[in-house]
Amino acid sequence: MSKIFRPWKIDEPQLLPASAQDFVGEDHLARFVVSLVTEELDLVEITASYLGEKGQPPFDPAMMAALLLYAYCCGIYSSRRIAKACRERVDFMSIVALDPPDFRTICEFRKRHLKALSGMFVQVLKLCEKAGLVKLGHVAFDGTKIKANASKHKAMSYERMEARATQLEAEVAKWFTTAEATDSEEDKRYGSDKLGDEMPDWVADKKRRAEKIRAAKAELEAEAKAAAEAKAKVEAEAEEKRKAEGRKKPGKSAAPPSPKPAPNAQKNFTDPESRIMKSKDGFVQAYNAQAAVDAHAQIIVAQDVTQSAVDCGQLVPMINAVEANLGRTPEQLSADSGYCSEPNLAALESRHIDGYVATGRAKDAVVGAAKSEVADEATTATTPPQPPKAPTRVEAMREKIKAGGHSSPYRLRKQLPEPVFGQIKPARAFRQFLMRGLEKVRAEWAIVCTAHNLLKLAQGSSLSAVRLRAQQASAAAA
C-alpha cells in the first residue's frame, strides 16, 4: 500500500487575505514598525518637501520610512536588496501592500530625506524613555571603527603627490605634443569630418588624475597651514598668560609649527573625509562611530561619527549629546582607557557624574615610581623633605577602580557597548558605510542606531504586553 501525501496545490489559485498586513502575524515586527511610523513618529519634515500635483504621484512617505526602518532592523541596507525583498518576502510585502517601489526610488528617497531620517533617532529614543527602557542610572561610552566606502589603496601621501602629479602631467604633455605633430597625417587617415587630434580616453583620464592629485595636495597644505596657525595662536595666548603671571616657560623654546604637511600625511581620493585607522583587522580606511549605551535595556542614548582615530576628545561631546537628547545627564558613567585624560575627568567632576574610566596599564608608572623612590632615598641626606604631591585625577581614578573590586560598575564599560556593536556589526551585518562624506555618514549611523533602539522598543513592548495579559488572566482567575 502506497503512502498518501498531502496534496501539492502548486497550480491552484489562492484567495489573498483581506489585508496585506495579514501576511504576517499580529505580533510581527513589520506590523510594529508600521504602527510606530504612522501613529507615533512626526514625518512633517519629509511630507512638507512634496509640493505641487504635477507628475506621477509619489509613494507614501510613511510607507517608505517604515520600509527603510524595517530593512535596517533586518540587516538589509542596499536599495537593490530592499527592492528584491519587497518582491519576494511576505514581511516586506505586508509593508508595501504588494506595490513594491523600484530600487532607484528607494535610493533617491533615502538620499533626499537623509537628514530627516536621521532625526528619527531622538523621536524613537524618547519613545523608549516613555516605555521605561531608559533610566540613565549608568551609561557606558565606547567607539568602534567602521569601514568607509573607500579603499585605503586609493589614498596617496603628500610626499608622493608631487612626484606622481608631475609624472602624469609630463605624460599628458608628451601625447599632446605628438598629436600636434601628426595632425596632417590624421586628417588623411580619418577624413575631413574629424579634427585629427582626438586624444585617447586613457590620456584624458591621466590628465584628470593629475588635476585630482593637485587638488588633494592643495587641501593637505591648507589643512596643515590652518593647524599650524591654530597651534601658534594657542602658544601665543599661553605665553601672554605666563608673562602676565610673571612666569617663564621651562626648558628650551619649541620650534614654531610648520605650515607644510608631513610627508606621510595622506588624502583618500574616493572619500577624502575618511581616515586611515587601526582596527582588529589591521589598518583600514574608516570612520570612528561613537555610541552611549544605557545600562537598563542597552538603548543607545547618544551617537556620533568622528574622523579621529582616538576617543579621547569624544567624551564631553557625547555627554552633551545625551543631555541634548533627554534633557539630563547620566548619574554614573563608564568608559575604556581611550577616554581617559585629566580634562575629561575634570569635566565629570564639574558635572557631578560618578565616573569609572579605565586608566590603562600602569606598568610604566610603577617602574617610574620605583625609580623615583630610589632617587629620593639617595638625595634625602642633601635636600630637605618635600611635602607629598596631591595625586592627579588619573591616579585617583586608578585607586577608585582598584578599591571597587569585582563589584565595581567599572566592569560595565565592556558589558554594555560591546554587545550593542556585536548586534549591529556581525548580527545585522553593518560593517561598512554606504554613504561618503562625514555629514552623510553621521546620518547613516543615526539611522542604524535608530533601528537598534526600535528593535529594543519592540522587544520591550512585547514583554510588557505579555506581562499585562498575564496580570489580566490572574486577575480574572481571582
Sequence and secondary structure as in RCSB ss.txt:
>XXXX:A:sequence
MSKIFRPWKIDEPQLLPASAQDFVGEDHLARFVVSLVTEELDLVEITASYLGEKGQPPFDPAMMAALLLYAYCCG
IYSSRRIAKACRERVDFMSIVALDPPDFRTICEFRKRHLKALSGMFVQVLKLCEKAGLVKLGHVAFDGTKIKANA
SKHKAMSYERMEARATQLEAEVAKWFTTAEATDSEEDKRYGSDKLGDEMPDWVADKKRRAEKIRAAKAELEAEAK
AAAEAKAKVEAEAEEKRKAEGRKKPGKSAAPPSPKPAPNAQKNFTDPESRIMKSKDGFVQAYNAQAAVDAHAQII
VAQDVTQSAVDCGQLVPMINAVEANLGRTPEQLSADSGYCSEPNLAALESRHIDGYVATGRAKDAVVGAAKSEVA
DEATTATTPPQPPKAPTRVEAMREKIKAGGHSSPYRLRKQLPEPVFGQIKPARAFRQFLMRGLEKVRAEWAIVCT
AHNLLKLAQGSSLSAVRLRAQQASAAAA
>XXXX:A:secstr
         TTS     SSGGGGS TT HHHHHHHHHHHTS  HHHHTT   S SS    HHHHHHHHHHHHHTT
   HHHHHHHHHH HHHHHHHTT    HHHHHHHHHHTHHHHHTHHHHHHHHHHHTT    SSEEEEEEEEE SS
 GGGEEEHHHHHHHHHHHHHHHHHHHHHHHHTHHHHHHHH TTS S    HHHHHHHHHHHHHHHHHHHHHHHHH
HHHHHHHHHHHHHHHHHHHHT    SS      SS  TT EEESS TT EEEEETTEEEEEEEEEEEEETTT  E
EEEEEES SSSGGGHHHHHHHHHHHHSS  SEEEE GGG  HHHHHHHHHTT EEEE     HHHHHHHHHHHHH
HHHHTTTS         HHHHHHHHHHHHGGGSGGGHHHHTHHHHHHIIIIIS   B SS SHHHHHHHHHHHHH
HHHHHHHHHHHHHHHHHHHHHHHHHHH 
